């Protein structure tokens, strides 16, 4: 079997081997490049979503947030690697998957996108801007939704570049234990 060059195959392979967060780190904040990468995953029949849909994706986005165990009086670190991998899954869902109920799913996807955009400590500028652009392209966005997203928009390009350069997951950020509180839903 002979085929043409597969676009962004090296980045797709890196994502499969090391986590989908590596895909966002390897591409510029350009939605068209991310769309090509998602098409490559689709062409290769990679199950990026792993059977997950928006409710599970939203739950996993929240896994990056640390919590406090009142009984043991200690912080439980969030799993930023899992959350950042899930951010790519959200992007893939927005770009390539049909919604079961367009109206209801649009609201759920917006809430996930808003959560992602509003958590700059977990999701860096490149990821936040591409997910927002994908949402705005795919769904009809209201004035109120735009205002909600704009509230979290950072405009200082120099600071964004520095923030984006620091987008790495250290061993300290990794945690096998994660906890999502009911009150944070």
Secondary structure, DSSP 8 states (H G I E B T S, - for coil): ------TTHHHHHHHHHH-THHHHHHS-S-HHHHHHHHHHHHHTT--TTTT--HHHHHHHHHTTS-EEETTTTEEE---HHHHHHHHHHHHHHHHH---SSHHHHHHHHHHHHHHHHT-TTTS-HHHHHHHHHHHHHHS---HHHHHHHHTT----HHHHHHHHHT----TTT--S-----GGG-
